[in-house]
Structures are given as structure tokens and as C-alpha cells.
Amino acid sequence: MFCPFCRNPDTRVIDSRTSDDGLAIRRRRQCPECGRRFTTTETASLNVIKRNGVVEPFSREKIVSGVRKACQGRPVTDTDLAVLAQRVEESIRATGASQIEANDIGLAILPPLRELDEVAYLRFASVYQGFDSLDDFESAIALLRVEHQPADDAESPDARTGR
């Protein structure tokens, strides 16, 4: 690491700390040549390969803005969207890949969005799973209903009495 003051090619790390979100490391450094101190922040880069082949840095803000459209008119807060974007980024970073296709990010959004709001999930899924017909929507809705079925049965009077 070059000293930003005297350009000495060697610096010494005095202190290292992980950021609050755990995605970056803050290092306090000192130059042995000039003695001045400075701070660096290290993050693992994550790039997105868009459909047209352009590569750009990953952005939580783009996730939030894309999902916000699907959540219009739904009881979803900005905090909910921020948490969703964080979960998506964490799941993508957990793969260890330094580059990811934009479509894969859309697919990674689906599970946490499904937990957050099923209507927004269906809206978003229609784009990223390429729904072409009403049958696609009906199939997705049927899957959601099947997943709710066991929970509904457990709460029914017959399930409690065993009859």
C-alpha cells in the first residue's frame, strides 16, 4: 500500500476493524517513512454482468429500486426493502463469485421477496421467471397455496381435535 502523502511503497497496519455490516475492513495505517497516518477501507469487489454484456459494480440501491416497483401499493416499508437488499447481497457474496449475471440477481431476490410479500413476489417473478401466459401465473399461485395448506390445516378445528 502506497503512502498517499510521500508515495512510500511500504506502510504498516496499526489497527483493523470490521465494518458494522461485516462486508468491509477498515484499516488504520502508518507510513514508516514520513510517519503520517491514514485510513483505508477494503471490500471484496462484486460485479454484475448485465444482459447486454456490460459489467458494472453491484448496487443494493438498484435492487431496492427494482423491488420497489413490484411493491407499489403493498404494505412494504423502505426498511423492509433495505433488509431484503442486504439479504440478497449476503447470499450472492456467500457464493464466492466475483461476477454474477444480472438475471441470477433477480432470481436471488425471489426467495426473500416471497417471504416479505407474496403479491410483490408474483409481480417480480413474472419478469425474472419469464411468465408468458396466465397458466404461468396460475402455477405460481398454486405453489404458494400448496405451501400455505399445511399451516391452514394445523389451525383448522379438525386438525386440533384429530377429526
C-alpha positions in Angstrom: 0.0 0.0 0.0 1.5 3.3 -1.1 1.5 6.2 1.4 -0.8 8.9 0.0 1.5 11.6 1.3 5.0 10.6 0.4 4.3 7.7 -2.0 6.5 5.3 0.0 5.6 1.8 -1.2 5.5 0.3 2.3 3.1 1.1 5.1 2.3 -0.6 8.4 -1.2 -1.6 9.7 -1.8 -0.2 13.1 -5.4 -1.3 13.6 -8.0 -3.3 11.7 -11.8 -3.4 12.3 -14.7 -5.0 10.5 -17.5 -2.6 9.4 -20.9 -2.8 11.0 -22.4 -4.8 8.1 -19.4 -7.1 8.1 -18.7 -6.5 4.4 -15.6 -4.3 4.7 -12.5 -4.0 6.7 -11.3 -0.6 8.0 -7.5 -0.4 8.4 -5.6 2.4 10.2 -2.1 2.6 8.6 1.1 4.5 9.3 3.9 5.3 6.9 7.4 4.4 8.3 9.0 7.0 6.0 7.0 10.2 6.8 5.2 8.9 10.0 1.8 10.1 8.8 -1.3 8.1 9.4 -4.3 7.3 7.1 -7.3 5.0 6.9 -8.1 2.5 4.1 -11.3 0.5 3.6 -11.1 -2.9 1.9 -14.1 -4.6 0.3 -14.4 -7.6 -1.9 -15.5 -6.4 -5.3 -18.7 -7.8 -6.8 -19.5 -7.1 -10.4 -22.7 -7.6 -12.3 -22.7 -8.8 -15.9 -25.8 -7.1 -17.5 -27.8 -8.7 -20.3 -26.0 -6.6 -22.9 -22.6 -7.8 -21.7 -21.7 -4.6 -19.8 -20.0 -5.1 -16.4 -20.8 -2.8 -13.6 -20.3 -2.8 -9.8 -23.1 -4.4 -7.7 -25.5 -2.0 -6.2 -28.0 -2.5 -3.3 -29.8 0.6 -4.5 -30.6 -1.0 -7.8 -32.2 -4.0 -6.0 -34.2 -1.6 -3.9 -35.5 0.4 -6.8 -36.3 -2.7 -8.8 -38.2 -4.4 -6.0 -39.9 -1.1 -5.0 -41.8 -1.2 -8.3 -43.1 -4.6 -7.6 -44.1 -3.5 -4.1 -46.1 -0.4 -5.2 -49.3 -0.3 -3.2 -48.2 -3.1 -0.9 -47.5 -2.8 2.9 -43.7 -2.8 2.4 -41.5 -0.2 4.1 -38.2 1.2 2.9 -36.6 -0.6 5.9 -38.1 -3.9 4.6 -36.5 -3.2 1.2 -33.1 -2.3 2.7 -33.1 -5.6 4.7 -34.1 -7.5 1.6 -31.3 -6.0 -0.5 -28.8 -6.8 2.3 -30.0 -10.4 2.4 -29.7 -10.7 -1.4 -26.1 -9.3 -1.3 -25.1 -11.6 1.5 -26.4 -14.6 -0.4 -24.6 -13.6 -3.5 -21.4 -12.9 -1.7 -21.7 -16.3 0.0 -21.3 -18.0 -3.4 -17.7 -16.6 -3.5 -18.2 -15.4 -7.1 -16.7 -12.0 -8.1 -19.0 -11.6 -11.0 -22.7 -12.6 -11.3 -25.2 -12.4 -14.1 -28.0 -9.8 -13.6 -30.6 -12.5 -14.1 -29.1 -14.5 -11.3 -29.5 -11.5 -9.0 -33.2 -11.3 -10.0 -33.6 -15.0 -9.1 -31.8 -14.4 -5.8 -34.3 -11.7 -4.9 -37.2 -14.1 -5.3 -37.0 -16.1 -2.0 -36.7 -13.2 0.4 -39.3 -11.2 -1.6 -41.7 -14.2 -1.3 -41.3 -14.1 2.5 -41.8 -10.3 2.5 -44.9 -10.0 0.3 -46.4 -12.7 -2.0 -48.1 -10.3 -4.3 -44.9 -8.4 -4.9 -43.2 -11.7 -5.4 -45.6 -12.7 -8.1 -45.1 -9.3 -9.9 -41.4 -9.6 -9.7 -41.3 -13.4 -10.6 -43.4 -12.7 -13.7 -40.4 -10.7 -15.1 -37.5 -12.8 -13.9 -39.0 -16.2 -14.4 -40.4 -15.1 -17.8 -44.1 -15.7 -17.3 -45.6 -16.0 -20.8 -49.2 -16.8 -20.0 -51.9 -16.9 -17.4 -51.0 -20.6 -16.9 -47.6 -19.5 -15.6 -49.3 -17.2 -13.0 -51.8 -19.9 -12.1 -48.9 -22.4 -11.5 -47.0 -19.9 -9.3 -50.2 -19.1 -7.3 -51.0 -22.9 -6.9 -47.4 -23.4 -5.5 -48.0 -20.6 -3.0 -51.3 -22.1 -2.0 -49.8 -25.6 -1.5 -47.2 -24.1 0.8 -49.9 -22.4 2.9 -52.0 -25.6 3.0 -50.2 -27.3 5.9 -50.3 -24.2 8.0 -54.0 -23.7 7.4 -54.7 -27.4 8.2 -52.9 -27.1 11.5 -55.1 -24.2 12.6 -58.4 -25.8 11.5 -60.7 -27.3 14.2 -60.4 -30.8 12.8 -56.7 -30.7 12.9 -56.8 -29.8 16.6 -59.2 -32.5 17.6 -57.8 -35.1 15.3 -61.1 -35.5 13.4 
